């Protein structure tokens, strides 16, 4: 049976995932303000993913007989010096998410809460993908630097991005 410490930690993570969506919507708004609609779409889709993650935890808590509790959130950064800076911020944010997921996994392992350990494996795998994706985009942005053609090609590529929730 899941103890209160673990359910509280999962609730904190659920709320952090909702906050992550808020962070990405703020970055999307920055991108829209810069008339970079493809980059804005990238972050809107990213926000959808984060809400999916939050709801996944919400459902898991309910399935385990625990109550999901929502909390307020901080105001995210709304201004960036460049698209590169926005992606670097997003990458740092994903690294913070990874640390939080690892901490949750440690709590679950210490409690020998096997259902939660199994549940969190999906999030650990997801974080590997998230960090890799942001690192790759940052490297591309650094390589294209002042090449406006390559920059706008990337913007166009991101305009095509969509989110399809994975089959669970």
C-alpha positions in Angstrom: 0.0 0.0 0.0 1.3 3.4 -0.9 2.2 5.6 2.1 1.4 9.2 2.5 4.9 10.4 1.8 4.9 8.8 -1.6 1.4 10.0 -2.5 2.3 13.5 -1.4 5.5 13.3 -3.6 3.4 12.1 -6.5 0.9 14.9 -6.0 3.8 17.4 -6.0 5.1 15.9 -9.3 1.6 16.0 -10.8 1.5 19.7 -10.0 5.0 20.2 -11.3 3.9 18.6 -14.6 1.0 21.1 -14.8 3.5 23.8 -14.1 5.7 22.5 -16.9 2.8 22.9 -19.3 2.5 26.5 -18.0 6.3 27.0 -18.7 6.0 25.8 -22.2 2.9 27.9 -22.9 4.8 30.9 -21.8 7.6 30.0 -24.1 5.1 29.5 -26.9 3.7 33.0 -26.2 7.2 34.4 -26.5 7.7 32.6 -29.8 4.4 33.9 -31.1 5.4 37.4 -30.1 8.5 36.9 -32.3 6.3 35.8 -35.2 7.8 32.3 -35.0 4.7 30.3 -35.2 6.4 26.9 -35.8 8.5 27.3 -32.7 5.3 28.4 -30.8 3.6 25.2 -32.1 6.5 23.1 -30.8 6.0 24.5 -27.3 2.2 24.3 -27.5 2.6 20.6 -28.3 5.1 20.2 -25.5 2.6 21.8 -23.1 0.0 19.2 -24.2 2.5 16.4 -23.4 3.1 17.8 -20.0 -0.6 18.0 -19.2 -0.8 14.3 -20.4 2.0 13.5 -17.9 0.2 15.3 -15.1 -3.1 13.5 -15.9 -1.3 10.1 -16.0 -0.1 10.7 -12.4 -3.6 12.0 -11.5 -5.2 8.7 -12.7 -2.5 6.6 -11.1 -3.1 8.3 -7.7 -6.9 7.7 -8.0 -6.3 4.1 -9.1 -4.2 3.5 -6.0 -6.9 4.9 -3.7 -5.1 8.2 -3.1 -6.5 11.6 -3.8 -5.0 13.9 -6.4 -4.7 17.4 -5.0 -4.1 20.5 -7.1 -1.9 23.4 -6.0 -1.2 26.9 -7.2 1.9 27.5 -9.4 4.6 30.1 -9.8 4.7 32.5 -12.7 7.0 31.1 -15.4 9.6 33.2 -17.3 7.9 35.0 -20.1 10.8 36.8 -21.7 13.9 35.4 -23.4 16.8 36.9 -25.2 16.6 34.5 -28.1 15.0 31.2 -29.3 18.2 29.5 -28.2 17.9 30.9 -24.7 14.2 29.7 -24.6 15.3 26.1 -25.6 18.2 26.2 -23.1 15.7 27.2 -20.4 13.4 24.3 -21.5 16.3 21.9 -21.4 17.3 22.9 -17.9 13.6 22.5 -16.9 13.6 19.0 -18.3 16.7 18.2 -16.3 14.9 19.4 -13.2 12.0 17.1 -14.1 14.4 14.2 -14.4 15.8 14.8 -11.0 12.3 14.9 -9.5 11.3 11.6 -11.2 14.5 10.0 -9.9 13.7 11.2 -6.4 10.2 9.7 -6.7 11.7 6.5 -7.9 14.0 6.4 -4.9 11.1 7.0 -2.5 9.2 4.2 -4.2 12.1 1.8 -4.1 12.8 2.6 -0.4 9.1 1.8 0.3 9.3 -1.3 -1.9 6.2 0.1 -3.6 6.4 -2.1 -6.7 3.4 -0.7 -8.5 4.8 2.8 -8.3 8.3 1.7 -9.3 6.8 0.1 -12.5 4.6 3.2 -13.1 7.6 5.5 -12.9 9.7 3.5 -15.3 7.6 5.0 -18.1 8.5 8.5 -16.9 12.2 7.7 -16.6 12.2 6.5 -20.3 10.2 9.6 -21.3 12.8 11.9 -19.6 15.6 10.3 -21.6 13.7 11.2 -24.8 12.9 14.7 -23.6 16.4 15.6 -22.6 17.8 14.1 -25.8 15.3 16.0 -27.9 16.1 19.4 -26.3 19.8 18.8 -26.4 19.6 18.0 -30.1 17.5 21.1 -30.9 19.9 23.3 -29.0 22.8 21.8 -31.0 21.0 22.5 -34.2 20.2 26.1 -33.2 23.9 26.7 -32.4 25.0 25.2 -35.7 22.6 27.2 -37.8 23.5 30.4 -35.8 22.8 33.3 -38.3 21.7 31.1 -41.3 18.2 32.5 -41.6 17.2 29.9 -44.2 18.0 27.0 -41.9 16.3 28.8 -39.0 13.1 29.2 -40.9 13.3 25.7 -42.2 13.4 24.5 -38.6 10.5 26.9 -37.7 8.5 25.3 -40.6 9.4 21.7 -39.4 8.2 22.6 -35.9 4.9 23.9 -37.3 4.1 20.3 -38.4 4.6 18.8 -34.9 1.6 17.2 -33.3 0.9 15.3 -30.1 -0.8 12.0 -30.1 -1.1 10.5 -26.6 0.7 7.2 -26.4 -1.4 4.1 -25.9 -1.1 3.2 -22.3 
